């Protein structure tokens, strides 16, 4: 009944039994339609237990996560144990942009199919944040079973899928992320049926750079051999890494940073900038659709839209050409750099992508040459 209250255009009646339905149709039972609710007035972002004001230091990481949340970009955080990767990820819900009405309806449909809607609200009121354990099976992530129900990937639609300790997941399990990261949907094929579920999510993953965890650290010496590091990093395939927009190195904070008095910038201040940037994107793309779902952010636009909305001047072209040659980037990486640069420009309230924007976006794509060379 609570879910039906948001259906527009028709009167909805709620009954407990089929007998009551028959009596109502025969005018033997009087029943009032379910009271309608306005979706836009119900959507809200609940306060999170985690807030960026409690995160000391990590200025580069917080800047990168602000960009990621603004444009819906995928993020991979690499760093030693205790650097704060998990804490940073847990703070992301506190800065996610507000749900639009269309996004709320799309997300609600998936959670309804999965039988996970709250009986009290009847609609998803905040962006999902799913964090499956690394022992999760392929079916748990992708969905399936006898009823072909959605898995964690689809339940993260319009929200965040957080994979902590990424390389602890079996490689064959991680590979199922490749289709949804590219197509924003996932197909579940069973003997009796084929089902397609929306899967437009923001992937946030964290991992150590080597078995001991300290390769590349500025504070602790790594004890792993080059062969051990190469074997460890090979658990993450190149095609999957290529689909992650922002590669972020997170090092341990210093004592001086930890001992600073006062709080850092609070999440609500960061979220104000993100909401403004996301509003710019919504106005830019309007009712553009892809794979049956609306485009709400820069990360999900098509390659054709990239040519239209991510044009560079001659200086910007020279910068990205040099990076393309030196870093040996793929065509997919090139497109993702342009999308990240477009988001950085939106945060700066800039109509066009400036050289400084493209230069910052390139910085977030250079770590794969350090760890996966």
N, C-alpha and C positions, 0 to 999 in steps of 0.2 A: 504493500500500500504506500509506503514512504517513497519507494522508487517510482511508482506510477504517478505520484503527485507532480513530477517534473515533466510529464508528457504534455506537449502542447498541441492545440488544434482539435482535440476530441475530449469528450467527457469520459472519465474513467470511474468504474464502479468496482468496489472490492467485496468479494463474497468469500465465505468460509467453506461452502460445500456446493456441489453441482445442483443439489436440490434447491438451494436458494436461488441459483441462476435461473432454473426453470420456473420457479414461482415468480421471480421478477419479470421474466419475459411474458408470463401469462397475467401480469398485472395483479398478482395475488400478494406481492410483497413490495412495500415501499422502501426505497433506498436512495439516499442522497449521494451525488458524485463526490469523489475524493477532492478535498480542497487543494487547489493548485498552489504551487510554490514558485517563486521567482528564483531562477538559478543564480543570476548575477548577484543577488543579495545574500546568497548562502555561501558563495565561494570565498574562501579565506585562506590565509597562510597562518597556521598555528605557530605559536612560539616554540622554538627548538630548545632542547636542553643544551645544545652546543652553540657557541657564539664566537665569532672571530675576535672579539675583544679580549678573549682569554688566551689567544695564540700569540706568544711572544716571538718577536723576530719574524723570519720567513716572509719577508716583504715581497720577494720575487714570486714565491709560491702563491701568496694571496692575490697578487696582481694577475697571475696566470689563471687562477680559479675564477676570478671576477670576469675575465675575458671569456672563459669557457662557459660560465653560467649565462652570460649575456647572449652568446651566440649558439648555445646548445652543442658546444664542441666536445669531442672525446678527449680525455686526459689520461696520460700514464705518468705516475710519480715514481721516480727511482731514487732510492736513498738507503742509508744504513738503518739498522734497527734503532728505534727510539728517536728518530729524527722528527716524528710528528706527522707522518703520512696519513695514518688512520684518523688522527684528530682533525687534520685538515679536511679529509673527506667527510667526516661526520658533521662538520660545520657547514657543508654545502647546502643542505636544506634550508638553512636560515637566510640564504641570499638568493634562492631560486626565484625567478620572476613569477608574478601572480598568474594563476591559471586563467585562460580565457574561457568563455562559455562553451565554445566549440571543443576546446581541449578537455574540459570537464566532462562533457557528454561522451566523447570518444573513450576517455579513460574509464568512465563509469560502465560503459558497455562491456569492456573486457573483464573488469572485476565482477560484474554481474554474471557473466558466463562462467567464471571461475568459482562462483558462489562465495565471494569474499566481501560483498558489500555490507556495510554497517546497517543493521536494522533500524538504528536510530536516525541516521542522516538520509539514507537512500541514495546518496550520490557521493562521488569522490570529491572532497573539498580541498585537498592539497596535492601537490605533485608527489607521485610515488618515489620512495627511496628504498630500493630492494638491495639486500646484501646477503646473497646466498653463501653458505660455507663452501670451502674448497673441496669438500667431499660430495658436493651435490652432483647428481647424475646428469647425463645428457638430457633425459626426459624432464628432469626437474627444471633445467634451464630452458630448453626449447619448447617443452609442452608435449602432450601426447596422452598415452593411456587409452583405455577403451572408448572414452568419450572425447578424445582429442582436445583436452582442455588446455588453455594457455599456460605457459611456464613463466619462469622469472623474467625472461626476455620481454615477453608481451606485457606482463604485469608492471614492467618499468616504463611502459609507453607514456610519453610526455613527462617523464621524470628521469630518475638516475638509477643506473645499475652499477653498484659498487662491488668490485671484485678485489678483495684484500688478499695480499700474498698471491699475486697472479700466477706465478710459476709453480705454485703448489697444486693448481688445477691440472688434471691430465691434459696433454696436448690435444688429443682428439676431442675433448670436451670444449676446449677453447675455440677450436676451428669452426664450431657451429655459429660463432658470432659473426663470421665473415659475411654471410648473406644479409642478415638484418642490418649490419652496419653500413652496407652498401645500398640496400633497397628499401630500408625502413619498414620492412615487413618480414614475416617468417612463415614458411609453408610447412605444415605438418601432414605427412602422407601416411595413411593407414590403409589396411586392406579394404575397409568399408567406406572410407571417406577421405577427401583431401580438404584441409582447412587452411585458410590464410588469415593470420592475425596481424594487426598493426604492430610495429615494433620500432617506433621512432623515439629512441631514448638517448640519453647522454651517458656514455660509458666512462666511468672513473675507476682506474685500476692503480694498484700500488704493488711494488716489488722491490726486493733487494737486488743489488747489482752483481752479486756473486754468492757462492755458498756461505762464506763467513759473513757477508753483508757489508764489507767495508771497502770494496774496490772503488777508487775515486774519492774516498772521504778525505777531507782536509784535517781531520782530527785523530783518526785511528788508522794504523797501517793494515793493509790487506795481507792475509797470509795464504791466499789461494794461488795456485799455479795458473799460467795462461790457459793450459788445457782444461783445467777445472772450470775456469770462468767461461770459456767458449762452450763447453758442454752444457753448463747451466743456462746460459743465455739462449742456446739453441732450442730450448723448450718453447720459446715464443717465435712463431714463424714470421718471416718477412712480410707476407701478404697481410697478416693480421696487424702487425706493427704499422704498416703503411696506411691502415685505415684509422689510425689514432692521430688526431689533429695536433695535439700539444704534448710534447715530451718534456717532462719537467724534472730537473734534478733537485732533490731536497736533501740538504746536509743538516747535521746536528746543530742546534742553537748553542751559542756561547753562554758562559756564566753571566757576562755583562748583560746580555739580552734577557736572560731569565730573571735577573735580579732587578730589572727596571721597575720602578714604581708606576702605578697607574695602569689603566687598561689601554689596549690597542684600539684601532678604529672599530666600532661596533658593527655588527652585521646589518642592522637596519640602515645605516648610512651607505654601506656598499650596495644594499638592495635597491635603494632609491636610484642610484646610477644605473643599475641593471634594468630596472623597470622602464626607465627612460629610453635606454638603448633598445630594449625589446619592443617598446612601443614604436620606435622608428622603423624597425624591421617589419612589424605588422602592417604599418601604413605602406611600406614599400611594396610588399608582396601581395597585399590585398587578399583576393580569393584564389590565388594560385594554388593548384592542387598537384599532388604527385602521389602515385600509387593509391589513389582514393582518399588521401588524407591531406588536410591543409598544410601549407608551409608557413611555419610560425617563426622561424629563425634562420640565420645565415647558414648554419651547418647543413641544413636539409635542402638547400636549393639545388637545382639541376645544373649540369655543366653549361647548358645554354644560358641560364640565368647568370652564371658567373661572368660570362663574356659581357653581358649587359650591365651588370651592377658592380663589377669589380675591375673596371678599367683603370690602367695605370698611366702616369705620364712618362716621359722619356727617362727621367732619372729613376723612377720606380722600376721600369722595365730593365734598365741596366743592372740594378741591384739584384733583382730576382734571376736574371740571366746568369750573373756571376755565381750566385748560390746554386743554381740548377747544375752548372758545369762542375763547380768545386765539390759539391756534396753528392753529386751523381743522383739527383732526385728523380723519382718516377713521375709520370704524368698525373697520377692520383695525388702525390705529395704536392705537386705544383698547384693543383686546384684547391687543395685544403689550405695551403698557405694563403692563397688569395681570399678564401672565405674568412680565415682568422684575421687577416688584415682589414677586411670589410667590417668585422666586429669591433676591432680596435678603433677604426675611424668613427663608428657609431658611438662608441663611448666618449670620443673626443668631440662629438656633435659636428663631425666634418662631412660635408656632402661628397667629397672625393677622397680616395685613398692617397695619402701623402707618403713620400719616401720613408719617413720615420715609422709609419705604420707597417709598411712592408718589411722594414728592417727588423722590427720587433717580432713580427710573425715568423720570420726566418729563424730567429734565435730559438724558437720553440720546436724546431725540426732538426736540430743539429746533433742531438744526443745519440741517435741511432748509429751515427758514424763513430761515436766514441765507444759504445758498448757492443755493437754488432758489426764491427768492421771485419 
